[in-house]
Amino acid sequence: MSIPESLRYSEEHEWVAVAGAVATIGITDYAQEELGDIVFVELPAVGAALQRSQPLGVVESVKAVSDVYAPVAGTVIEVNDALADHPEIINEDPYGKGWMVRVTLADPHEVDGLMTAQQYGEFIAKEKA
């Protein structure tokens, strides 16, 4: 299981990569492993306002349907349209081609409240125990 050091993580198993005032959001390698083969993804429209800790979309797998939660608040500026036809990209490359949305951060300091890679690894270990 991969937990890149450069990202921040939420307790709902989303990751955030920040570049300036823009955050890219997706689900973690751990989340996609737990879900199994992903068969459908529903994402918000460009221009949608995301509220931290509120659902931003849905991921459906062969095992379950799960909400994806916004780890930060912001306005959607781009969605990964490739996931509509190829949701399995999330299973194959959750931190790369499997990203879900890009948002303009409402408050860049919100990212500071998310877990580091080390904290997220410890969080998963406790969750599995």
Backbone atoms as SQL, in Angstrom:
CREATE TABLE atoms (id INTEGER PRIMARY KEY, chain TEXT, resi INTEGER, resn TEXT, atom TEXT, x REAL, y REAL, z REAL);
INSERT INTO atoms VALUES
  (1, 'A', 1, 'MET', 'N', 0.846, -1.192, 0.000),
  (2, 'A', 1, 'MET', 'CA', 0.000, 0.000, 0.000),
  (3, 'A', 1, 'MET', 'C', 0.884, 1.245, 0.000),
  (4, 'A', 2, 'SER', 'N', 0.548, 2.164, -0.848),
  (5, 'A', 2, 'SER', 'CA', 1.346, 3.373, -1.024),
  (6, 'A', 2, 'SER', 'C', 0.722, 4.555, -0.270),
  (7, 'A', 3, 'ILE', 'N', 1.583, 5.322, 0.423),
  (8, 'A', 3, 'ILE', 'CA', 1.162, 6.551, 1.110),
  (9, 'A', 3, 'ILE', 'C', 2.208, 7.619, 0.794),
  (10, 'A', 4, 'PRO', 'N', 2.050, 8.327, -0.332),
  (11, 'A', 4, 'PRO', 'CA', 3.056, 9.337, -0.699),
  (12, 'A', 4, 'PRO', 'C', 3.246, 10.408, 0.376),
  (13, 'A', 5, 'GLU', 'N', 4.515, 10.724, 0.645),
  (14, 'A', 5, 'GLU', 'CA', 4.876, 11.712, 1.673),
  (15, 'A', 5, 'GLU', 'C', 4.407, 13.122, 1.331),
  (16, 'A', 6, 'SER', 'N', 4.279, 13.430, 0.045),
  (17, 'A', 6, 'SER', 'CA', 3.993, 14.807, -0.376),
  (18, 'A', 6, 'SER', 'C', 2.524, 15.201, -0.240),
  (19, 'A', 7, 'LEU', 'N', 1.658, 14.250, 0.114),
  (20, 'A', 7, 'LEU', 'CA', 0.221, 14.517, 0.172),
  (21, 'A', 7, 'LEU', 'C', -0.257, 14.656, 1.610),
  (22, 'A', 8, 'ARG', 'N', -1.474, 15.172, 1.758),
  (23, 'A', 8, 'ARG', 'CA', -2.171, 15.214, 3.050),
  (24, 'A', 8, 'ARG', 'C', -3.388, 14.303, 2.938),
  (25, 'A', 9, 'TYR', 'N', -3.870, 13.807, 4.088),
  (26, 'A', 9, 'TYR', 'CA', -4.895, 12.771, 4.093),
  (27, 'A', 9, 'TYR', 'C', -6.011, 13.076, 5.082),
  (28, 'A', 10, 'SER', 'N', -7.230, 12.602, 4.744),
  (29, 'A', 10, 'SER', 'CA', -8.375, 12.776, 5.630),
  (30, 'A', 10, 'SER', 'C', -8.723, 11.440, 6.285),
  (31, 'A', 11, 'GLU', 'N', -9.500, 11.497, 7.362),
  (32, 'A', 11, 'GLU', 'CA', -9.940, 10.281, 8.041),
  (33, 'A', 11, 'GLU', 'C', -10.917, 9.478, 7.183),
  (34, 'A', 12, 'GLU', 'N', -11.462, 10.090, 6.149),
  (35, 'A', 12, 'GLU', 'CA', -12.381, 9.391, 5.244),
  (36, 'A', 12, 'GLU', 'C', -11.624, 8.786, 4.056),
  (37, 'A', 13, 'HIS', 'N', -10.294, 8.834, 4.103),
  (38, 'A', 13, 'HIS', 'CA', -9.414, 8.197, 3.113),
  (39, 'A', 13, 'HIS', 'C', -9.365, 8.930, 1.767),
  (40, 'A', 14, 'GLU', 'N', -9.414, 10.255, 1.830),
  (41, 'A', 14, 'GLU', 'CA', -9.132, 11.066, 0.648),
  (42, 'A', 14, 'GLU', 'C', -7.738, 11.654, 0.793),
  (43, 'A', 15, 'TRP', 'N', -7.117, 11.944, -0.345),
  (44, 'A', 15, 'TRP', 'CA', -5.815, 12.616, -0.342),
  (45, 'A', 15, 'TRP', 'C', -5.953, 13.984, -1.004),
  (46, 'A', 16, 'VAL', 'N', -5.031, 14.869, -0.659),
  (47, 'A', 16, 'VAL', 'CA', -5.000, 16.222, -1.198),
  (48, 'A', 16, 'VAL', 'C', -3.564, 16.569, -1.583),
  (49, 'A', 17, 'ALA', 'N', -3.404, 17.056, -2.801),
  (50, 'A', 17, 'ALA', 'CA', -2.121, 17.600, -3.255),
  (51, 'A', 17, 'ALA', 'C', -2.344, 19.080, -3.520),
  (52, 'A', 18, 'VAL', 'N', -1.531, 19.927, -2.935),
  (53, 'A', 18, 'VAL', 'CA', -1.716, 21.374, -3.067),
  (54, 'A', 18, 'VAL', 'C', -0.611, 21.986, -3.921),
  (55, 'A', 19, 'ALA', 'N', -1.035, 22.811, -4.877),
  (56, 'A', 19, 'ALA', 'CA', -0.110, 23.589, -5.703),
  (57, 'A', 19, 'ALA', 'C', -0.651, 25.012, -5.728),
  (58, 'A', 20, 'GLY', 'N', -0.044, 25.885, -4.927),
  (59, 'A', 20, 'GLY', 'CA', -0.549, 27.257, -4.821),
  (60, 'A', 20, 'GLY', 'C', -1.909, 27.248, -4.146),
  (61, 'A', 21, 'ALA', 'N', -2.910, 27.825, -4.816),
  (62, 'A', 21, 'ALA', 'CA', -4.260, 27.891, -4.249),
  (63, 'A', 21, 'ALA', 'C', -5.157, 26.772, -4.784),
  (64, 'A', 22, 'VAL', 'N', -4.557, 25.806, -5.504),
  (65, 'A', 22, 'VAL', 'CA', -5.343, 24.721, -6.101),
  (66, 'A', 22, 'VAL', 'C', -5.021, 23.400, -5.406),
  (67, 'A', 23, 'ALA', 'N', -6.089, 22.668, -5.072),
  (68, 'A', 23, 'ALA', 'CA', -5.928, 21.344, -4.461),
  (69, 'A', 23, 'ALA', 'C', -6.489, 20.288, -5.404),
  (70, 'A', 24, 'THR', 'N', -5.727, 19.221, -5.591),
  (71, 'A', 24, 'THR', 'CA', -6.195, 18.059, -6.332),
  (72, 'A', 24, 'THR', 'C', -6.593, 17.022, -5.291),
  (73, 'A', 25, 'ILE', 'N', -7.757, 16.390, -5.504),
  (74, 'A', 25, 'ILE', 'CA', -8.327, 15.469, -4.524),
  (75, 'A', 25, 'ILE', 'C', -8.609, 14.119, -5.178),
  (76, 'A', 26, 'GLY', 'N', -8.359, 13.058, -4.425),
  (77, 'A', 26, 'GLY', 'CA', -8.696, 11.708, -4.865),
  (78, 'A', 26, 'GLY', 'C', -8.856, 10.816, -3.654),
  (79, 'A', 27, 'ILE', 'N', -9.073, 9.515, -3.898),
  (80, 'A', 27, 'ILE', 'CA', -9.138, 8.583, -2.777),
  (81, 'A', 27, 'ILE', 'C', -7.807, 7.840, -2.689),
  (82, 'A', 28, 'THR', 'N', -7.487, 7.383, -1.487),
  (83, 'A', 28, 'THR', 'CA', -6.191, 6.774, -1.237),
  (84, 'A', 28, 'THR', 'C', -6.089, 5.351, -1.780),
  (85, 'A', 29, 'ASP', 'N', -4.858, 4.879, -1.851),
  (86, 'A', 29, 'ASP', 'CA', -4.587, 3.509, -2.249),
  (87, 'A', 29, 'ASP', 'C', -5.307, 2.547, -1.301),
  (88, 'A', 30, 'TYR', 'N', -5.268, 2.839, -0.013),
  (89, 'A', 30, 'TYR', 'CA', -5.964, 2.011, 0.983),
  (90, 'A', 30, 'TYR', 'C', -7.460, 1.958, 0.677),
  (91, 'A', 31, 'ALA', 'N', -8.059, 3.103, 0.372),
  (92, 'A', 31, 'ALA', 'CA', -9.505, 3.148, 0.091),
  (93, 'A', 31, 'ALA', 'C', -9.849, 2.316, -1.133),
  (94, 'A', 32, 'GLN', 'N', -9.075, 2.448, -2.205),
  (95, 'A', 32, 'GLN', 'CA', -9.403, 1.688, -3.408),
  (96, 'A', 32, 'GLN', 'C', -9.201, 0.193, -3.187),
  (97, 'A', 33, 'GLU', 'N', -8.212, -0.183, -2.353),
  (98, 'A', 33, 'GLU', 'CA', -8.022, -1.598, -2.034),
  (99, 'A', 33, 'GLU', 'C', -9.214, -2.141, -1.258),
  (100, 'A', 34, 'GLU', 'N', -9.692, -1.367, -0.304),
  (101, 'A', 34, 'GLU', 'CA', -10.838, -1.792, 0.506),
  (102, 'A', 34, 'GLU', 'C', -12.115, -1.895, -0.334),
  (103, 'A', 35, 'LEU', 'N', -12.271, -0.989, -1.288),
  (104, 'A', 35, 'LEU', 'CA', -13.474, -0.996, -2.130),
  (105, 'A', 35, 'LEU', 'C', -13.475, -2.142, -3.140),
  (106, 'A', 36, 'GLY', 'N', -12.311, -2.502, -3.623),
  (107, 'A', 36, 'GLY', 'CA', -12.243, -3.504, -4.686),
  (108, 'A', 36, 'GLY', 'C', -12.395, -2.828, -6.039),
  (109, 'A', 37, 'ASP', 'N', -12.788, -3.601, -7.040),
  (110, 'A', 37, 'ASP', 'CA', -12.884, -3.086, -8.405),
  (111, 'A', 37, 'ASP', 'C', -13.939, -1.987, -8.513),
  (112, 'A', 38, 'ILE', 'N', -13.487, -0.787, -8.862),
  (113, 'A', 38, 'ILE', 'CA', -14.391, 0.364, -8.991),
  (114, 'A', 38, 'ILE', 'C', -15.048, 0.329, -10.365),
  (115, 'A', 39, 'VAL', 'N', -16.390, 0.444, -10.364),
  (116, 'A', 39, 'VAL', 'CA', -17.151, 0.310, -11.610),
  (117, 'A', 39, 'VAL', 'C', -17.897, 1.581, -12.013),
  (118, 'A', 40, 'PHE', 'N', -17.994, 2.562, -11.103),
  (119, 'A', 40, 'PHE', 'CA', -18.714, 3.795, -11.414),
  (120, 'A', 40, 'PHE', 'C', -18.241, 4.901, -10.489),
  (121, 'A', 41, 'VAL', 'N', -18.120, 6.113, -11.043),
  (122, 'A', 41, 'VAL', 'CA', -17.735, 7.285, -10.256),
  (123, 'A', 41, 'VAL', 'C', -18.669, 8.430, -10.616),
  (124, 'A', 42, 'GLU', 'N', -19.198, 9.090, -9.603),
  (125, 'A', 42, 'GLU', 'CA', -20.024, 10.287, -9.804),
  (126, 'A', 42, 'GLU', 'C', -19.289, 11.456, -9.181),
  (127, 'A', 43, 'LEU', 'N', -19.037, 12.484, -9.990),
  (128, 'A', 43, 'LEU', 'CA', -18.285, 13.649, -9.531),
  (129, 'A', 43, 'LEU', 'C', -19.116, 14.918, -9.676),
  (130, 'A', 44, 'PRO', 'N', -18.774, 15.971, -8.930),
  (131, 'A', 44, 'PRO', 'CA', -19.521, 17.232, -9.046),
  (132, 'A', 44, 'PRO', 'C', -19.201, 17.941, -10.357),
  (133, 'A', 45, 'ALA', 'N', -20.026, 18.909, -10.680),
  (134, 'A', 45, 'ALA', 'CA', -19.809, 19.721, -11.885),
  (135, 'A', 45, 'ALA', 'C', -18.769, 20.803, -11.607),
  (136, 'A', 46, 'VAL', 'N', -18.111, 21.237, -12.665),
  (137, 'A', 46, 'VAL', 'CA', -17.213, 22.385, -12.549),
  (138, 'A', 46, 'VAL', 'C', -18.044, 23.569, -12.058),
  (139, 'A', 47, 'GLY', 'N', -17.515, 24.305, -11.104),
  (140, 'A', 47, 'GLY', 'CA', -18.229, 25.434, -10.516),
  (141, 'A', 47, 'GLY', 'C', -18.927, 25.096, -9.215),
  (142, 'A', 48, 'ALA', 'N', -19.047, 23.804, -8.898),
  (143, 'A', 48, 'ALA', 'CA', -19.701, 23.403, -7.651),
  (144, 'A', 48, 'ALA', 'C', -18.874, 23.853, -6.456),
  (145, 'A', 49, 'ALA', 'N', -19.563, 24.270, -5.402),
  (146, 'A', 49, 'ALA', 'CA', -18.894, 24.666, -4.160),
  (147, 'A', 49, 'ALA', 'C', -18.854, 23.458, -3.236),
  (148, 'A', 50, 'LEU', 'N', -17.658, 23.085, -2.807),
  (149, 'A', 50, 'LEU', 'CA', -17.506, 21.960, -1.892),
  (150, 'A', 50, 'LEU', 'C', -17.350, 22.475, -0.471),
  (151, 'A', 51, 'GLN', 'N', -18.011, 21.809, 0.444),
  (152, 'A', 51, 'GLN', 'CA', -17.878, 22.121, 1.859),
  (153, 'A', 51, 'GLN', 'C', -17.057, 21.018, 2.514),
  (154, 'A', 52, 'ARG', 'N', -16.100, 21.397, 3.338),
  (155, 'A', 52, 'ARG', 'CA', -15.257, 20.409, 4.006),
  (156, 'A', 52, 'ARG', 'C', -16.110, 19.400, 4.773),
  (157, 'A', 53, 'SER', 'N', -15.754, 18.131, 4.660),
  (158, 'A', 53, 'SER', 'CA', -16.409, 16.998, 5.331),
  (159, 'A', 53, 'SER', 'C', -17.780, 16.659, 4.761),
  (160, 'A', 54, 'GLN', 'N', -18.179, 17.303, 3.675),
  (161, 'A', 54, 'GLN', 'CA', -19.451, 16.978, 3.022),
  (162, 'A', 54, 'GLN', 'C', -19.165, 16.164, 1.757),
  (163, 'A', 55, 'PRO', 'N', -20.120, 15.298, 1.347),
  (164, 'A', 55, 'PRO', 'CA', -19.892, 14.482, 0.150),
  (165, 'A', 55, 'PRO', 'C', -19.623, 15.337, -1.096),
  (166, 'A', 56, 'LEU', 'N', -18.631, 14.915, -1.866),
  (167, 'A', 56, 'LEU', 'CA', -18.360, 15.590, -3.144),
  (168, 'A', 56, 'LEU', 'C', -18.725, 14.692, -4.309),
  (169, 'A', 57, 'GLY', 'N', -18.905, 13.412, -4.039),
  (170, 'A', 57, 'GLY', 'CA', -19.241, 12.471, -5.098),
  (171, 'A', 57, 'GLY', 'C', -19.428, 11.081, -4.541),
  (172, 'A', 58, 'VAL', 'N', -19.520, 10.111, -5.464),
  (173, 'A', 58, 'VAL', 'CA', -19.781, 8.725, -5.092),
  (174, 'A', 58, 'VAL', 'C', -18.855, 7.813, -5.886),
  (175, 'A', 59, 'VAL', 'N', -18.378, 6.776, -5.216),
  (176, 'A', 59, 'VAL', 'CA', -17.610, 5.727, -5.878),
  (177, 'A', 59, 'VAL', 'C', -18.365, 4.423, -5.653),
  (178, 'A', 60, 'GLU', 'N', -18.630, 3.714, -6.753),
  (179, 'A', 60, 'GLU', 'CA', -19.311, 2.434, -6.651),
  (180, 'A', 60, 'GLU', 'C', -18.341, 1.336, -7.083),
  (181, 'A', 61, 'SER', 'N', -18.263, 0.309, -6.253),
  (182, 'A', 61, 'SER', 'CA', -17.396, -0.823, -6.563),
  (183, 'A', 61, 'SER', 'C', -18.225, -2.095, -6.580),
  (184, 'A', 62, 'VAL', 'N', -17.574, -3.203, -6.867),
  (185, 'A', 62, 'VAL', 'CA', -18.280, -4.472, -6.850),
  (186, 'A', 62, 'VAL', 'C', -18.727, -4.827, -5.436),
  (187, 'A', 63, 'LYS', 'N', -18.124, -4.212, -4.419),
  (188, 'A', 63, 'LYS', 'CA', -18.445, -4.505, -3.021),
  (189, 'A', 63, 'LYS', 'C', -19.437, -3.529, -2.402),
  (190, 'A', 64, 'ALA', 'N', -19.354, -2.250, -2.772),
  (191, 'A', 64, 'ALA', 'CA', -20.113, -1.236, -2.033),
  (192, 'A', 64, 'ALA', 'C', -20.246, 0.062, -2.825),
  (193, 'A', 65, 'VAL', 'N', -21.162, 0.904, -2.355),
  (194, 'A', 65, 'VAL', 'CA', -21.282, 2.279, -2.853),
  (195, 'A', 65, 'VAL', 'C', -20.839, 3.171, -1.703),
  (196, 'A', 66, 'SER', 'N', -19.884, 4.053, -1.962),
  (197, 'A', 66, 'SER', 'CA', -19.332, 4.895, -0.906),
  (198, 'A', 66, 'SER', 'C', -19.311, 6.349, -1.325),
  (199, 'A', 67, 'ASP', 'N', -19.662, 7.217, -0.376),
  (200, 'A', 67, 'ASP', 'CA', -19.508, 8.643, -0.607),
  (201, 'A', 67, 'ASP', 'C', -18.030, 8.997, -0.561),
  (202, 'A', 68, 'VAL', 'N', -17.654, 9.987, -1.349),
  (203, 'A', 68, 'VAL', 'CA', -16.328, 10.583, -1.283),
  (204, 'A', 68, 'VAL', 'C', -16.529, 11.955, -0.653),
  (205, 'A', 69, 'TYR', 'N', -15.769, 12.253, 0.399),
  (206, 'A', 69, 'TYR', 'CA', -15.953, 13.493, 1.139),
  (207, 'A', 69, 'TYR', 'C', -14.877, 14.512, 0.780),
  (208, 'A', 70, 'ALA', 'N', -15.273, 15.771, 0.769),
  (209, 'A', 70, 'ALA', 'CA', -14.333, 16.851, 0.490),
  (210, 'A', 70, 'ALA', 'C', -13.447, 17.049, 1.722),
  (211, 'A', 71, 'PRO', 'N', -12.142, 16.849, 1.586),
  (212, 'A', 71, 'PRO', 'CA', -11.252, 17.074, 2.725),
  (213, 'A', 71, 'PRO', 'C', -10.993, 18.556, 2.992),
  (214, 'A', 72, 'VAL', 'N', -11.311, 19.393, 1.992),
  (215, 'A', 72, 'VAL', 'CA', -11.153, 20.842, 2.104),
  (216, 'A', 72, 'VAL', 'C', -12.322, 21.507, 1.382),
  (217, 'A', 73, 'ALA', 'N', -12.592, 22.746, 1.735),
  (218, 'A', 73, 'ALA', 'CA', -13.637, 23.509, 1.059),
  (219, 'A', 73, 'ALA', 'C', -13.036, 24.228, -0.145),
  (220, 'A', 74, 'GLY', 'N', -13.856, 24.398, -1.173),
  (221, 'A', 74, 'GLY', 'CA', -13.387, 25.115, -2.345),
  (222, 'A', 74, 'GLY', 'C', -14.355, 25.016, -3.494),
  (223, 'A', 75, 'THR', 'N', -13.976, 25.600, -4.617),
  (224, 'A', 75, 'THR', 'CA', -14.795, 25.595, -5.821),
  (225, 'A', 75, 'THR', 'C', -14.142, 24.701, -6.867),
  (226, 'A', 76, 'VAL', 'N', -14.926, 23.769, -7.416),
  (227, 'A', 76, 'VAL', 'CA', -14.410, 22.824, -8.405),
  (228, 'A', 76, 'VAL', 'C', -14.040, 23.575, -9.681),
  (229, 'A', 77, 'ILE', 'N', -12.783, 23.411, -10.111),
  (230, 'A', 77, 'ILE', 'CA', -12.336, 24.052, -11.353),
  (231, 'A', 77, 'ILE', 'C', -12.064, 23.030, -12.454),
  (232, 'A', 78, 'GLU', 'N', -11.976, 21.753, -12.072),
  (233, 'A', 78, 'GLU', 'CA', -11.734, 20.701, -13.064),
  (234, 'A', 78, 'GLU', 'C', -12.161, 19.366, -12.476),
  (235, 'A', 79, 'VAL', 'N', -12.750, 18.512, -13.324),
  (236, 'A', 79, 'VAL', 'CA', -13.066, 17.144, -12.916),
  (237, 'A', 79, 'VAL', 'C', -12.335, 16.192, -13.867),
  (238, 'A', 80, 'ASN', 'N', -12.024, 15.020, -13.368),
  (239, 'A', 80, 'ASN', 'CA', -11.322, 14.028, -14.175),
  (240, 'A', 80, 'ASN', 'C', -12.349, 13.274, -15.020),
  (241, 'A', 81, 'ASP', 'N', -12.615, 13.789, -16.220),
  (242, 'A', 81, 'ASP', 'CA', -13.629, 13.211, -17.099),
  (243, 'A', 81, 'ASP', 'C', -13.307, 11.781, -17.525),
  (244, 'A', 82, 'ALA', 'N', -12.041, 11.405, -17.500),
  (245, 'A', 82, 'ALA', 'CA', -11.647, 10.046, -17.901),
  (246, 'A', 82, 'ALA', 'C', -12.298, 8.992, -17.008),
  (247, 'A', 83, 'LEU', 'N', -12.624, 9.357, -15.759),
  (248, 'A', 83, 'LEU', 'CA', -13.200, 8.396, -14.828),
  (249, 'A', 83, 'LEU', 'C', -14.620, 7.991, -15.203),
  (250, 'A', 84, 'ALA', 'N', -15.322, 8.811, -15.981),
  (251, 'A', 84, 'ALA', 'CA', -16.692, 8.467, -16.390),
  (252, 'A', 84, 'ALA', 'C', -16.700, 7.178, -17.206),
  (253, 'A', 85, 'ASP', 'N', -15.763, 7.052, -18.130),
  (254, 'A', 85, 'ASP', 'CA', -15.699, 5.869, -18.981),
  (255, 'A', 85, 'ASP', 'C', -14.753, 4.799, -18.441),
  (256, 'A', 86, 'HIS', 'N', -13.825, 5.199, -17.597),
  (257, 'A', 86, 'HIS', 'CA', -12.812, 4.263, -17.094),
  (258, 'A', 86, 'HIS', 'C', -12.597, 4.437, -15.588),
  (259, 'A', 87, 'PRO', 'N', -13.611, 4.117, -14.769),
  (260, 'A', 87, 'PRO', 'CA', -13.464, 4.296, -13.316),
  (261, 'A', 87, 'PRO', 'C', -12.364, 3.429, -12.710),
  (262, 'A', 88, 'GLU', 'N', -11.981, 2.368, -13.406),
  (263, 'A', 88, 'GLU', 'CA', -10.931, 1.473, -12.899),
  (264, 'A', 88, 'GLU', 'C', -9.568, 2.158, -12.819),
  (265, 'A', 89, 'ILE', 'N', -9.438, 3.329, -13.440),
  (266, 'A', 89, 'ILE', 'CA', -8.186, 4.089, -13.341),
  (267, 'A', 89, 'ILE', 'C', -7.852, 4.362, -11.875),
  (268, 'A', 90, 'ILE', 'N', -8.879, 4.533, -11.043),
  (269, 'A', 90, 'ILE', 'CA', -8.642, 4.789, -9.617),
  (270, 'A', 90, 'ILE', 'C', -7.934, 3.593, -8.985),
  (271, 'A', 91, 'ASN', 'N', -8.344, 2.373, -9.346),
  (272, 'A', 91, 'ASN', 'CA', -7.678, 1.180, -8.825),
  (273, 'A', 91, 'ASN', 'C', -6.239, 1.090, -9.316),
  (274, 'A', 92, 'GLU', 'N', -6.019, 1.470, -10.559),
  (275, 'A', 92, 'GLU', 'CA', -4.702, 1.327, -11.182),
  (276, 'A', 92, 'GLU', 'C', -3.708, 2.397, -10.743),
  (277, 'A', 93, 'ASP', 'N', -4.175, 3.620, -10.523),
  (278, 'A', 93, 'ASP', 'CA', -3.275, 4.741, -10.238),
  (279, 'A', 93, 'ASP', 'C', -3.981, 5.793, -9.382),
  (280, 'A', 94, 'PRO', 'N', -4.289, 5.458, -8.102),
  (281, 'A', 94, 'PRO', 'CA', -5.100, 6.373, -7.283),
  (282, 'A', 94, 'PRO', 'C', -4.484, 7.745, -7.048),
  (283, 'A', 95, 'TYR', 'N', -3.135, 7.831, -7.043),
  (284, 'A', 95, 'TYR', 'CA', -2.485, 9.113, -6.768),
  (285, 'A', 95, 'TYR', 'C', -2.054, 9.854, -8.026),
  (286, 'A', 96, 'GLY', 'N', -2.252, 9.248, -9.177),
  (287, 'A', 96, 'GLY', 'CA', -1.845, 9.878, -10.435),
  (288, 'A', 96, 'GLY', 'C', -3.047, 10.118, -11.320),
  (289, 'A', 97, 'LYS', 'N', -3.210, 9.259, -12.321),
  (290, 'A', 97, 'LYS', 'CA', -4.305, 9.412, -13.280),
  (291, 'A', 97, 'LYS', 'C', -5.682, 9.238, -12.647),
  (292, 'A', 98, 'GLY', 'N', -5.742, 8.689, -11.434),
  (293, 'A', 98, 'GLY', 'CA', -7.016, 8.460, -10.758),
  (294, 'A', 98, 'GLY', 'C', -7.509, 9.612, -9.898),
  (295, 'A', 99, 'TRP', 'N', -6.903, 10.798, -10.041),
  (296, 'A', 99, 'TRP', 'CA', -7.394, 11.960, -9.293),
  (297, 'A', 99, 'TRP', 'C', -8.851, 12.224, -9.670),
  (298, 'A', 100, 'MET', 'N', -9.598, 12.888, -8.801),
  (299, 'A', 100, 'MET', 'CA', -11.026, 13.106, -9.041),
  (300, 'A', 100, 'MET', 'C', -11.386, 14.532, -9.412),
  (301, 'A', 101, 'VAL', 'N', -11.018, 15.475, -8.551),
  (302, 'A', 101, 'VAL', 'CA', -11.359, 16.878, -8.815),
  (303, 'A', 101, 'VAL', 'C', -10.191, 17.787, -8.438),
  (304, 'A', 102, 'ARG', 'N', -10.197, 18.974, -9.049),
  (305, 'A', 102, 'ARG', 'CA', -9.289, 20.042, -8.651),
  (306, 'A', 102, 'ARG', 'C', -10.164, 21.206, -8.201),
  (307, 'A', 103, 'VAL', 'N', -9.783, 21.804, -7.093),
  (308, 'A', 103, 'VAL', 'CA', -10.560, 22.903, -6.534),
  (309, 'A', 103, 'VAL', 'C', -9.660, 24.083, -6.208),
  (310, 'A', 104, 'THR', 'N', -10.254, 25.272, -6.277),
  (311, 'A', 104, 'THR', 'CA', -9.604, 26.453, -5.739),
  (312, 'A', 104, 'THR', 'C', -9.942, 26.477, -4.261),
  (313, 'A', 105, 'LEU', 'N', -8.927, 26.479, -3.421),
  (314, 'A', 105, 'LEU', 'CA', -9.137, 26.408, -1.979),
  (315, 'A', 105, 'LEU', 'C', -9.840, 27.648, -1.439),
  (316, 'A', 106, 'ALA', 'N', -10.858, 27.425, -0.620),
  (317, 'A', 106, 'ALA', 'CA', -11.526, 28.532, 0.058),
  (318, 'A', 106, 'ALA', 'C', -10.610, 29.072, 1.161),
  (319, 'A', 107, 'ASP', 'N', -9.907, 28.176, 1.849),
  (320, 'A', 107, 'ASP', 'CA', -8.981, 28.546, 2.918),
  (321, 'A', 107, 'ASP', 'C', -7.777, 27.613, 2.863),
  (322, 'A', 108, 'PRO', 'N', -6.665, 28.072, 2.304),
  (323, 'A', 108, 'PRO', 'CA', -5.487, 27.210, 2.183),
  (324, 'A', 108, 'PRO', 'C', -5.006, 26.610, 3.510),
  (325, 'A', 109, 'HIS', 'N', -5.324, 27.248, 4.624),
  (326, 'A', 109, 'HIS', 'CA', -4.896, 26.753, 5.928),
  (327, 'A', 109, 'HIS', 'C', -5.642, 25.492, 6.359),
  (328, 'A', 110, 'GLU', 'N', -6.779, 25.198, 5.708),
  (329, 'A', 110, 'GLU', 'CA', -7.518, 23.969, 6.028),
  (330, 'A', 110, 'GLU', 'C', -6.649, 22.729, 5.825),
  (331, 'A', 111, 'VAL', 'N', -5.767, 22.787, 4.851),
  (332, 'A', 111, 'VAL', 'CA', -4.901, 21.649, 4.537),
  (333, 'A', 111, 'VAL', 'C', -4.039, 21.284, 5.749),
  (334, 'A', 112, 'ASP', 'N', -3.667, 22.286, 6.548),
  (335, 'A', 112, 'ASP', 'CA', -2.834, 22.046, 7.724),
  (336, 'A', 112, 'ASP', 'C', -3.503, 21.114, 8.729),
  (337, 'A', 113, 'GLY', 'N', -4.827, 21.041, 8.704),
  (338, 'A', 113, 'GLY', 'CA', -5.567, 20.187, 9.627),
  (339, 'A', 113, 'GLY', 'C', -5.654, 18.736, 9.186),
  (340, 'A', 114, 'LEU', 'N', -5.164, 18.434, 7.983),
  (341, 'A', 114, 'LEU', 'CA', -5.193, 17.055, 7.488),
  (342, 'A', 114, 'LEU', 'C', -3.953, 16.296, 7.952),
  (343, 'A', 115, 'MET', 'N', -4.028, 14.980, 7.882),
  (344, 'A', 115, 'MET', 'CA', -2.928, 14.133, 8.344),
  (345, 'A', 115, 'MET', 'C', -1.760, 14.111, 7.359),
  (346, 'A', 116, 'THR', 'N', -0.556, 13.990, 7.923),
  (347, 'A', 116, 'THR', 'CA', 0.635, 13.747, 7.116),
  (348, 'A', 116, 'THR', 'C', 0.629, 12.267, 6.723),
  (349, 'A', 117, 'ALA', 'N', 1.543, 11.877, 5.856),
  (350, 'A', 117, 'ALA', 'CA', 1.648, 10.476, 5.438),
  (351, 'A', 117, 'ALA', 'C', 1.882, 9.573, 6.656),
  (352, 'A', 118, 'GLN', 'N', 2.761, 9.986, 7.553),
  (353, 'A', 118, 'GLN', 'CA', 3.039, 9.171, 8.737),
  (354, 'A', 118, 'GLN', 'C', 1.798, 9.040, 9.616),
  (355, 'A', 119, 'GLN', 'N', 1.102, 10.149, 9.836),
  (356, 'A', 119, 'GLN', 'CA', -0.106, 10.113, 10.655),
  (357, 'A', 119, 'GLN', 'C', -1.179, 9.234, 10.013),
  (358, 'A', 120, 'TYR', 'N', -1.291, 9.319, 8.690),
  (359, 'A', 120, 'TYR', 'CA', -2.291, 8.514, 7.988),
  (360, 'A', 120, 'TYR', 'C', -1.948, 7.024, 8.094),
  (361, 'A', 121, 'GLY', 'N', -0.671, 6.678, 7.963),
  (362, 'A', 121, 'GLY', 'CA', -0.253, 5.288, 8.125),
  (363, 'A', 121, 'GLY', 'C', -0.609, 4.750, 9.502),
  (364, 'A', 122, 'GLU', 'N', -0.390, 5.562, 10.530),
  (365, 'A', 122, 'GLU', 'CA', -0.738, 5.174, 11.898),
  (366, 'A', 122, 'GLU', 'C', -2.253, 5.054, 12.056),
  (367, 'A', 123, 'PHE', 'N', -2.998, 5.966, 11.424),
  (368, 'A', 123, 'PHE', 'CA', -4.462, 5.939, 11.468),
  (369, 'A', 123, 'PHE', 'C', -4.996, 4.636, 10.864),
  (370, 'A', 124, 'ILE', 'N', -4.460, 4.240, 9.719),
  (371, 'A', 124, 'ILE', 'CA', -4.886, 2.989, 9.064),
  (372, 'A', 124, 'ILE', 'C', -4.558, 1.797, 9.948),
  (373, 'A', 125, 'ALA', 'N', -3.385, 1.791, 10.540),
  (374, 'A', 125, 'ALA', 'CA', -2.985, 0.676, 11.414),
  (375, 'A', 125, 'ALA', 'C', -3.969, 0.512, 12.565),
  (376, 'A', 126, 'LYS', 'N', -4.398, 1.634, 13.161),
  (377, 'A', 126, 'LYS', 'CA', -5.372, 1.579, 14.253),
  (378, 'A', 126, 'LYS', 'C', -6.726, 1.100, 13.746),
  (379, 'A', 127, 'GLU', 'N', -7.113, 1.552, 12.549),
  (380, 'A', 127, 'GLU', 'CA', -8.407, 1.183, 11.984),
  (381, 'A', 127, 'GLU', 'C', -8.478, -0.316, 11.687),
  (382, 'A', 128, 'LYS', 'N', -7.366, -0.877, 11.262),
  (383, 'A', 128, 'LYS', 'CA', -7.306, -2.304, 10.941),
  (384, 'A', 128, 'LYS', 'C', -7.288, -3.177, 12.203),
  (385, 'A', 129, 'ALA', 'N', -6.799, -2.612, 13.311),
  (386, 'A', 129, 'ALA', 'CA', -6.622, -3.404, 14.546),
  (387, 'A', 129, 'ALA', 'C', -7.941, -3.813, 15.165);
